[in-house]
Amino acid sequence: MRSMRDRPTREVPDVVGFDADDASTMVLGAGFTPVGPDGEPAPTTGVIIAQQPNGATDAEPGSEVILWNQNSGSRSHSPVPGLDESAALDPE
C-alpha cells in the first residue's frame, strides 16, 4: 500500500493576473481541474485575482485549483482563507 507521500505531484501554475479563460486553459494543461469558489464553475471572464492552492506549490494531478476573479463570491468572501474583506474594509 502506498502512502500519501508516494503519490505523484505536479507544480500548480501561477495564473494570478491572467485572463480567466487563459488561466483555466493553463490549469487544465498542467493536469489540474479549474473551479470557482463555493463549487461554482471556473470563471470565464475577467482577470484572476487569487487561486488556491497557490502557484508554484505541488499538488496531486487532477486536483482542483480554485480560481477567483474580481466578481467571484460576495464582498464578505475573501479569496484569501481566513481574511474577511468586509472587516478589513470597515474596521469598526
Salt bridges, closest charged atoms under 4 A:
GLU60 OE2 - ARG7 NH1 3.30
